[in-house]
Amino acid sequence: MALSLLVDTLQAMRRWFWIIDATVVILFVVIGREDHGFISDIGDYVRISAPFLIGLGATIGLVRAWRQPTSILTGLALALGTLVFGMVLRRFVWDAGTARTFILVTAGFLVAGMVGWRLLALGFTRWRAARMGAAT
């Protein structure tokens, strides 16, 4: 029963990885706005997250992330691609700021989030496999 639940959960992560990664982008925007004490409405969140969500979508297509969606390298590629596309769009299409500190904080958050959940999934999978192996 528990193994079945685990398998179902990991399959869902593979199928819906892009939602988890998009959530990382949205969390970054929400936390950043709140941390700086800005009063925001839904339009602000959409405007700020849009270049990064578009960047994520473009990177998913470029690296064909659906082939190995839970790979650590896929997570790293998605984080870096989202960063580059997002900053270029933010600067040249949205005409918004791209200060060095903003780029560094964005990079750290995206890598931590997009690679982090994949590391947790990998660790959980290995822990569960070892535990199931020891039980037999």
C-alpha positions in Angstrom: 0.0 0.0 0.0 2.7 2.5 1.0 4.9 1.5 -1.9 2.0 2.0 -4.3 1.4 5.5 -2.9 5.1 6.3 -3.3 5.1 5.1 -6.9 2.0 7.1 -7.6 3.5 10.2 -6.0 6.8 10.0 -8.0 4.9 9.4 -11.3 2.8 12.5 -10.6 6.0 14.5 -9.9 7.3 13.4 -13.3 4.1 14.2 -15.0 3.4 17.5 -13.3 7.0 18.7 -12.7 6.4 22.0 -14.5 3.7 22.9 -11.9 6.2 22.4 -9.1 8.8 24.5 -11.0 6.3 27.3 -11.8 5.4 27.3 -8.1 9.0 28.0 -7.3 8.9 31.0 -9.6 5.6 32.3 -8.1 6.9 31.8 -4.5 10.0 33.8 -5.4 7.9 36.7 -6.5 5.5 36.5 -3.6 8.3 36.2 -1.0 10.3 39.0 -2.6 7.3 41.4 -2.7 6.4 40.6 0.9 10.0 40.8 2.1 10.4 44.3 0.6 7.1 45.4 2.2 5.4 46.3 -1.1 1.6 46.3 -1.3 0.7 44.2 -4.3 -2.4 43.1 -6.1 -2.7 40.1 -8.3 -1.7 42.2 -11.4 1.7 43.0 -9.8 2.3 39.3 -9.1 1.4 38.4 -12.7 3.5 41.2 -14.2 6.6 40.3 -12.1 6.3 36.6 -12.6 5.4 36.6 -16.3 8.9 36.9 -17.8 10.2 34.1 -15.5 7.3 31.8 -16.3 7.7 32.4 -20.0 11.4 31.7 -19.5 10.6 28.5 -17.7 8.3 27.4 -20.5 10.9 28.2 -23.2 13.6 26.3 -21.3 11.3 23.3 -20.8 11.0 23.1 -24.5 14.7 23.8 -25.3 16.0 21.1 -22.9 13.1 18.7 -23.5 12.7 18.5 -19.7 9.8 16.1 -20.0 12.3 13.4 -20.9 14.0 13.4 -17.5 11.9 15.8 -15.4 13.2 14.7 -12.0 16.9 14.7 -13.0 19.1 17.1 -11.0 20.7 18.3 -14.3 17.2 19.0 -15.7 16.5 21.1 -12.6 19.8 23.0 -12.9 19.1 23.6 -16.6 15.6 24.8 -15.9 16.8 27.2 -13.2 19.5 28.7 -15.3 17.4 29.0 -18.4 14.5 30.5 -16.4 17.0 33.0 -15.0 18.5 34.0 -18.3 15.3 34.2 -20.3 13.5 35.9 -17.4 16.1 38.6 -16.9 16.4 39.3 -20.7 12.6 39.5 -21.0 12.4 41.6 -17.8 15.0 44.1 -19.1 14.1 44.4 -22.7 10.4 43.6 -22.9 9.0 44.6 -19.5 11.6 47.5 -19.1 12.2 46.5 -15.5 15.3 46.4 -13.4 17.9 43.7 -13.4 20.4 44.8 -10.8 23.3 42.4 -10.0 22.0 41.7 -6.5 18.5 40.9 -7.9 20.1 38.5 -10.5 22.1 36.7 -7.8 19.2 36.4 -5.4 17.0 35.1 -8.2 19.6 32.6 -9.3 20.0 31.3 -5.8 16.3 31.0 -5.2 15.6 29.3 -8.5 18.5 26.8 -8.2 17.6 26.0 -4.6 13.9 25.5 -5.5 14.2 23.7 -8.8 17.1 21.5 -7.9 16.1 21.2 -4.2 12.7 19.5 -4.8 14.5 17.0 -7.2 17.1 16.3 -4.6 14.4 15.6 -2.0 12.6 13.3 -4.4 15.8 11.5 -5.2 16.7 11.1 -1.6 13.2 9.9 -0.7 13.3 7.4 -3.5 16.7 6.0 -2.5 15.7 5.9 1.2 12.5 4.1 0.3 14.3 1.6 -2.0 16.9 0.9 0.7 14.2 0.4 3.3 12.2 -1.9 1.0 15.4 -3.8 0.2 16.2 -4.3 3.8 12.7 -5.6 4.5 13.1 -8.5 2.1 
